[in-house]
Amino acid sequence: MTITTVGVLGLGQMGTGVLQVFAQSGYQVIGVESDQGQLDRAIGSIDKRLSSRVEKGKMPQEDKDNIMGRITVSTKMEDMGDCDLVEEAVPEDMELKKKLFGDLDKICKKETIFGSNTSCLSVTDMAVATNRGDKFLGLHFHNPAPVMRLFEIVRTIMTSEETIETARKFGESLGKTVVVAPDVGGFIVTRLFTPFLLGAVRMLEEGIATREDIDISMKMAVNHPMGPLEVIDFIGLDTELSIAETLYEETKDPKYAPPLLLKKMVTAGWLGRKCGKGFYDYK
């Protein structure tokens, strides 16, 4: 199958980055977001990032104009009907995802491949909400999508080999390194990385080290660009809590049990960068 037009459903932080990646790679892209304000912020964010590259001499103005010209946005899912591939990037809520995929199944042509950017939820559970289990898979980008090079394909027991190979070639066309993971909780990256992030929260909770010392130690010792607490602030404490709860529910492994501090911070509304306060204050 030849992919020429792709859709992105949900234009939050991740969806906006994925939209940019698709457009930069030469694809015609339709971004759908029910909230007009969020849709406007998404387009403004992409324009700002590309303008910065132009100002720094890293991209010609013509290239930026071409990229922006390949992007169409809408508040209506019906506009995705002719997409060859649709990538879902809405919040990590299984019932929401299943409802949206059920609706898309009726809207999109029968050949359309469906992908979910979920980092931990069961792709199989989403696929059964549609009549195209053979064309359904996880397509997991990492944040920020325009920068991070990994493209994690998640295969369910229903996904066809043809769909896997089409997705693999698609990921390579984006300039990403492609890996294929089974549909188990957390797949590869999240399954490995979550205990590390939760361990940093427990270390802070137990008073072993300060937030600054925890983060600077990881940056200086293992060359991570961000410390673990900075990472949680970046992705959102509520998102990290949801991931931990999902993995713990599936595995019952204590290394995935969310720390009490993380739960209390989410209850307090300290969700990280997106609200101005998390482990650090961004106001």
N, C-alpha and C positions, 0 to 999 in steps of 0.2 A: 504494500500500500504506500502511495506517495502522499506525504503530508505537506500541505501548502498553507492551510489556514488553521489556526489554533485558537482556542478560547481559554480564558482564565476566569474562573468563578470565585469571586471573593478578592477584594483589592485592599486587604490590610497590609501589614509590613511584608509578609512573605509573598502574597499574591502580586503586589506591586513590583517586587524584585523579579519574580518569575515573568511577569508581563514584559519587563525591560529586556530580560535575557532573550525571550522569544523574538522580540522586535529587532534587537541588535543582531540576531542570527539570520535575519532576512525573511522571517515569516510574517504574513499578515495576521494580526492579532486582534481578537475581540475581548475586551475586559468587561466583565459584568459585576456590578456592585449595587445592591438595593438602596444603599444610602447615598444620595447625591453629594452630600458634603464629603464623605469618604472617597467617593469617585474623583471629585475635584482635587482632593489632597493627593491622591495617588498620581494623577497626571502631573500635578505641580512638582511632586517629589522626583519623578523621572526627569522632567524638564530641568530641574535644578541640578541633578547629578550630571546629566549630559552637558549642560552649560558650563559646569565646573571643569569638565574635561576639555571643552573647547578653549576656555580661558587659559588653561595650563598648557595648551599646545599639544594635547594628547589625542585630539580628535578634530578633524576639519568640520567647519560649520555645516557643510553640505551633508556630511555623514549624519550629524545630529538631526538635521531637517528630514532626511530620509527615514531615520528610525522613528521619529515622531509621526511621520506620515503613514507609517505602517500600522499605527495603533488606532483602533476604534473603541469607544467605550459606550456602555449602555446600562440602563437600570432594568432591562428586560432579558430574561433567559431565552426568550423566543428568538432573539437575534443570534443565538449560537447554533441554529438549526443546520447550517451548512459546514460547520467546523469538521475537520478531519480528526482532530484530537481536542479533548477538553480536559484541562487540569483544574481540579477543585482545590481551593486554598482557603476554605472557611474555617472558623474556630473548631477546636477538637471536641465536637459534640456529635456522638454517633447518630442520634436520632435526627439531628439537623442534616447531617451528611446523607443519610439514607433517604430522607424526604427529597432533598435536592436532586440526588441521582435518579430517584424514581421519576421526578418531573422531567429531568433531562432525557431520560430514556424514551419518553414520548415525543420530545421536541427534536432530537438529533436524528440524522439519517442512520440507518442500520449499520453502516460501515464505521461510524465514529468510534474511536478508542476513548475510553474514560480512564483518567488517572487521578489518584488522590495524593495530595502532598502530606498526608498524615505522617506523624513521626512515631506513632505508637499504636494506633487503633487497628483493629482487624480489618484488613482489606476485603477478606472474604465476606464479612458481615455486610459491608457496603455493596459488594457485587451482587448479592442475592436480592437486593432491592431493585435490580434491573433484569432485563431479559438478554443481557449480553455478557455473561460471566467470562466467556472466552476472550472478550475484548476489554477486560477490566483488570487493572493492576495498580500498584503503588508507584508513583513517580515522585520520589522524595528529594527535593532540593534542600540545600542547607543555607542558613542565614549568615550574611546577606547573599542572596542568590546570584547577583551579578559578579561576586568576588569568589565565592567558594566553588571549588572545581569538581566536587563529587556529585554524581547523579546516581541515586540509589533506586534501582528498579526492584519492586516487590512482587514476586510471583505467587499467585494463589494456586490451588490444585485445579482450578478451572481455566486459568489463563493459557491461551494457545501458544505454541512455539512461534507461530507467525507474528502474534502480537508482541512477544518478547523481542524478536529480532527487529521488528519495526521500531519498537521503543529504544532498543540499543542503538540503532543507526540514528534515530532522532536525537538521542542524548549526545552522541558523538558530533552531530552537526552543530550542537550548541557549544562545542569546545570543551565539553565536560569529560571526565574520566568516569566510565560506567562500571558499576558492580551490580550483581543480581543477588537478592536476598530472599529467603523464604518468608512466608507470612506468619511470623512469630512475633510476640510482643517486642517492640523496639527495633526489630530488624537487625542491622549490624551496628550502626553508629549510635543510635539512642540507647540500645541495650548495653553497650560498652561504656558510654559517656555518662549516663545518668548516675550510677553509683559514685563516680568521681565528683560530680556536682553536689550530690547529697552529702557526701563525705565532708566537703568544704563547709556546708551549712552546719553539720554536726560539730565540726571543729570549732566554729564560731560559737555555737550554742553552749558548748562545754567549757568555753573560756580558754581553750588551748592556745589560741593566737587571735590577733585582731584581724579585722576584715582586710586592712591594708597589707599586713604581713602575709596573710594567706594568698592574696592575689599577686603581690610582687614576687613571692617565692616561686609561684608557678610560671610567671612571666620570665623571670631571670634564670631559673634552673632548667626549665624544659622548653623555653623559647615560645611559649604560647603568647599570641598577640593580646589576649585578654585573660585576666584571672577568672577563676570559676564563679566567684560571686558577681563579678562584672558581667559574665556570660548570662547568669540567671536574670540579672536586671535587664539585660538586652533582649532576651527571648520572652520575658514576663514571668513573674513568680507564679501567677495563676496557671500559666501553661506548664511550667515545670512541675507544679503540684499535680496537675491532671495527668501528666506523663507518669509520675511516680506512682500515683494511685492505680493507674491502669496496669502498669507492670507488676505492681505488688499483688493486685487482684488476680492476675493471670498466673504468676509464678509462686506466690507466697514466700518468696525469698526475702529475708529481712534487709538485704542491702538496698532493696527498692522501697522500703517503708519510708514515707515522707516524714522528716523531722518535725517535731512540734513547733519549732520556731518558724518554719516555712508556712505551716498551717495558720499560725496566729498572724503572721504578716499579711497573708492573703485576706484573712478575715478583716484586718484593719484597713484593707484597701491599698496596701503598699505593694504595688504590682511591678515596680521597676521603672524603666525609662518612660514608658508610655503614659504614666500618671505623674511622673516627676519625683517619685520616692520609692526606694526599694532598700537594698543593702546600703546604697549611697543616696544622697540627696541631689537631685538634678534641677531643682528650682533655682 
